[in-house]
Amino acid sequence: MPVAPKNQDKLGSFRALGVHFTRQEGDNHIGDCPLCGKENKFNVHSESTKWQCWSCQAGGNSTSFVEQLWERLDAETTEYKSIADSRNLYFPETAITWGLVYSHSLQCWLVPGYNILGEVKQLYRYQKVNKRMLLLPTPTLGHQLFGVNLYDKRKPIVDLCEGPWDAMVLWELLAHGKMVEVNGKSTIQQTASTTHSLASDRNVLAAPGCKVFKPEWCSLFAGKVVNLYYDNDHPITQKDGTQRIVGGYAGLQRVAEMLQQSSDPPKEINYKRWGSKGYTPTLPNGTDVRDLLTGAV
């Protein structure tokens, strides 16, 4: 029977990503290696979080474990149509480009979060919680951005979405479309050339949610034209009858303020305007960019 580690917090990342500890020897917790599959060869120290597999000789700390696990799952994942269909992506290749991987031990998809250097530092589990599919961060690792692996500092525009699914749909439409003149009018046509696409001069990133944005992320937006695409969240009516702005509109205001007050602010900040008061009441609460681009509303 699996032994629950006495230090739940520091070992939370390992347990969340499928490591089942079978025994404990002092501060060392032992289980099956998720990288090579060998039983009772995976050892983690509860205080330092240093780990090693006595079989495949892999090792490191909790952060390097996430990186190595992602690399292993990336090599093993071959089928992407199911996640593309479930999230209304137009192309399965988009899931590949954004680094999605499937874990058979967890029976769920994992979405990588990157630091500003484009390194995998977080894995979000796409799992059902109370009948809803949610992205759950791996404990102890902190939130990270999506799409930084594709970031090109030479591009003058950065689009920031609320959540990775919006960003993936926006990115794939930009990457597969180009602006052309037809009968004197500008229109978008499909293209196979990313160098001539609408994505040729812009990066697409995503924050984990409307309430999450870290000061260290501001450097990716320095000197850029920034476009914020947050959700159409309806305000909350309080007991006194007044309405309190929450969700997407409150989130983008907070992000815009952080960017403006950073040591190297953006050149320009724009946002998706859902309505005069920050939302469109005729659209469902929570309507997002992906809904608009895929025709869901």
C-alpha positions in Angstrom: 0.0 0.0 0.0 1.4 3.4 -1.0 3.0 5.4 1.8 2.0 9.0 2.1 5.1 11.2 2.3 5.3 13.1 5.7 6.3 16.2 3.8 3.3 16.7 1.6 4.2 20.1 0.3 7.7 19.5 -1.0 6.9 16.2 -2.6 3.6 17.4 -4.1 4.9 17.9 -7.5 6.1 14.3 -7.8 2.9 12.8 -6.5 0.8 15.1 -8.8 2.7 13.8 -11.8 2.2 10.2 -11.1 4.9 9.1 -8.7 3.5 6.5 -6.2 5.8 6.2 -3.2 5.8 2.6 -1.9 8.1 2.9 1.1 10.0 5.4 3.2 13.6 5.1 4.5 14.2 8.1 6.8 13.9 11.2 4.7 14.0 9.2 1.4 10.8 8.2 -0.3 11.0 5.4 -2.8 8.7 4.4 -5.6 8.5 3.4 -9.3 10.4 5.5 -11.8 8.1 7.4 -14.2 10.9 7.8 -16.7 12.1 4.2 -17.2 9.3 2.3 -15.4 11.5 0.3 -13.1 9.8 -0.6 -9.8 11.1 0.8 -6.5 14.1 2.5 -8.1 13.0 6.1 -7.8 14.3 7.9 -4.7 13.4 11.4 -3.6 14.7 13.2 -0.5 11.8 14.9 1.2 13.7 18.1 2.3 15.9 18.9 -0.7 13.6 17.3 -3.3 16.7 15.9 -4.9 15.9 12.6 -6.7 17.6 9.8 -8.6 16.6 6.7 -10.3 18.9 3.8 -9.4 18.1 2.1 -12.7 18.3 4.7 -15.5 20.6 7.1 -13.5 18.4 10.1 -14.1 18.3 12.7 -11.3 18.0 16.3 -10.3 15.5 18.4 -8.3 11.7 18.9 -8.6 12.1 21.4 -11.4 14.4 19.2 -13.5 12.0 16.3 -12.9 9.3 18.2 -14.7 11.6 19.0 -17.6 12.8 15.4 -17.9 9.3 14.0 -17.6 8.0 16.3 -20.3 10.9 15.3 -22.6 10.0 11.6 -22.1 6.3 12.1 -22.6 7.0 14.3 -25.7 8.9 11.5 -27.3 6.1 9.0 -26.5 3.1 11.1 -27.5 2.0 10.4 -31.1 -1.7 11.0 -31.2 -3.0 14.6 -31.0 -6.4 14.5 -32.8 -8.4 13.8 -29.7 -7.2 16.9 -27.8 -7.5 19.0 -30.9 -11.1 18.0 -31.4 -12.0 18.4 -27.8 -10.6 22.0 -27.6 -11.8 23.1 -31.1 -8.3 23.4 -32.5 -8.2 23.5 -36.3 -5.0 21.6 -36.7 -3.7 18.7 -34.5 -0.2 20.1 -35.3 -1.0 23.1 -33.1 -1.0 20.8 -30.0 2.4 19.5 -31.0 3.9 23.0 -31.6 2.6 24.2 -28.2 4.2 21.2 -26.5 1.2 19.2 -25.3 1.9 15.7 -24.1 -0.2 12.8 -22.9 0.5 10.9 -19.7 -0.9 7.3 -19.7 -0.2 6.9 -16.0 -2.3 10.0 -15.2 -4.7 9.4 -18.1 -4.7 13.1 -19.0 -3.1 15.7 -21.2 -0.3 17.9 -19.8 0.2 21.5 -21.0 3.7 22.9 -20.4 4.2 26.3 -18.8 7.5 28.1 -19.6 9.7 30.6 -17.8 10.8 33.7 -19.7 13.7 31.8 -21.2 11.4 29.2 -22.8 12.3 26.4 -20.4 9.6 24.0 -19.2 9.1 24.7 -15.5 5.4 23.7 -15.0 3.1 21.0 -16.3 -0.7 21.7 -16.1 -2.9 18.6 -15.9 -6.0 18.9 -18.0 -8.4 16.9 -15.8 -12.1 16.7 -14.8 -12.9 18.3 -11.5 -16.6 18.3 -10.4 -17.8 17.6 -13.9 -15.6 20.4 -15.3 -12.4 20.1 -17.3 -9.8 22.3 -15.7 -6.1 23.0 -16.0 -4.5 22.1 -12.7 -0.9 23.3 -12.0 1.6 21.0 -10.5 1.9 21.9 -6.8 5.0 23.7 -5.5 6.2 24.8 -8.9 4.4 28.1 -9.3 2.5 29.4 -12.4 4.2 29.9 -15.7 3.3 31.3 -19.1 2.2 29.3 -22.2 3.8 29.7 -25.6 7.1 31.2 -24.6 8.8 28.3 -26.5 7.6 30.0 -29.7 8.6 33.6 -28.6 10.7 35.6 -31.0 12.1 38.8 -29.5 12.5 40.3 -33.0 8.7 40.4 -33.5 7.2 43.8 -32.6 3.7 42.6 -31.4 2.7 40.4 -28.5 -0.9 39.0 -28.1 -1.7 37.9 -24.6 -4.7 35.6 -24.1 -6.4 34.3 -21.0 -5.6 30.7 -21.0 -3.7 28.4 -23.5 -6.7 27.2 -25.5 -7.6 30.8 -26.6 -4.0 31.4 -27.5 -3.6 28.2 -29.5 -6.7 29.0 -31.7 -5.6 32.6 -32.2 -2.0 31.5 -33.0 -3.1 28.9 -35.6 -5.4 31.2 -37.4 -2.7 33.9 -37.5 -0.1 31.3 -38.6 -2.3 30.0 -41.4 -3.7 33.3 -42.7 -2.4 36.2 -44.7 -3.9 39.6 -45.5 -4.5 40.3 -49.2 -6.3 42.9 -51.3 -9.3 41.6 -53.3 -11.3 44.1 -55.3 -9.8 47.0 -53.3 -10.8 45.4 -49.9 -8.5 43.7 -47.4 -9.4 40.1 -46.7 -7.7 37.1 -45.1 -6.7 34.1 -47.1 -5.2 30.8 -46.0 -1.5 30.3 -46.5 1.0 27.6 -45.8 3.9 30.0 -45.4 4.4 31.2 -41.9 6.9 33.8 -43.0 4.1 35.5 -45.0 1.4 34.9 -42.5 -0.2 37.2 -40.0 2.0 35.6 -37.3 5.2 36.7 -39.0 5.4 39.9 -36.9 3.7 38.8 -33.6 4.1 36.4 -30.7 1.1 34.8 -29.0 1.4 34.1 -25.3 -1.1 33.1 -22.6 -1.4 33.6 -18.9 -2.7 30.8 -16.7 -5.8 32.8 -15.8 -7.2 36.3 -15.4 -5.8 36.5 -11.8 -2.3 35.4 -12.6 0.5 37.6 -14.0 4.0 37.9 -12.5 6.2 41.0 -12.6 9.1 39.0 -14.2 7.0 38.3 -17.2 6.9 42.0 -18.1 10.3 41.8 -19.9 8.7 39.8 -22.7 6.4 42.8 -23.5 9.0 45.5 -23.2 8.9 47.9 -26.1 6.2 45.9 -27.9 2.7 46.6 -29.1 0.7 44.5 -26.7 -2.8 43.2 -27.4 -4.8 41.8 -24.4 -7.5 39.2 -25.1 -9.3 38.4 -21.9 -12.8 36.9 -21.4 -16.2 38.4 -21.5 -17.0 38.0 -17.8 -20.2 39.6 -16.5 -19.9 41.7 -13.4 -21.2 40.5 -10.0 -24.3 42.3 -8.6 -23.7 43.0 -4.9 -26.2 43.1 -2.1 -26.5 46.9 -2.4 -27.4 46.6 -6.1 -24.0 47.9 -7.4 -22.0 45.8 -9.8 -18.4 44.7 -9.2 -16.1 44.2 -12.2 -14.5 40.7 -12.0 -12.8 38.2 -14.2 -11.4 39.1 -17.5 -11.9 42.8 -17.5 -10.5 43.2 -14.0 -7.6 40.9 -15.0 -6.6 42.9 -18.1 -6.7 46.1 -16.2 -4.3 44.7 -13.6 -2.0 43.4 -16.4 -2.0 46.7 -18.2 -1.2 48.5 -15.0 1.7 46.2 -14.3 3.1 46.5 -17.8 2.8 50.3 -17.7 4.6 50.6 -14.4 7.4 48.2 -15.3 10.9 49.5 -15.8 10.7 48.9 -19.5 7.1 49.3 -20.5 5.4 48.3 -23.8 5.3 50.7 -26.7 1.5 50.4 -26.8 -1.2 48.5 -25.0 -4.6 47.5 -26.6 -7.3 45.2 -25.5 -10.3 43.3 -26.8 -13.3 45.6 -25.9 -16.3 43.5 -25.2 -18.5 46.5 -24.3 -18.6 50.0 -22.9 -18.5 48.6 -19.3 -16.0 45.8 -20.0 -18.4 43.1 -21.1 -21.2 42.3 -23.6 -24.4 41.3 -21.8 -25.9 39.7 -24.9 -23.0 37.2 -25.0 -22.8 34.4 -22.4 -20.8 35.0 -19.3 -17.3 33.7 -19.9 -17.3 34.0 -23.7 -13.8 34.1 -24.9 -11.7 34.6 -28.0 -11.7 30.9 -28.9 -15.6 31.0 -28.9 -15.5 33.9 -31.4 -12.9 32.4 -33.7 -14.4 28.9 -33.8 -18.0 30.1 -34.2 -19.1 28.7 -30.9 -21.2 31.8 -30.2 
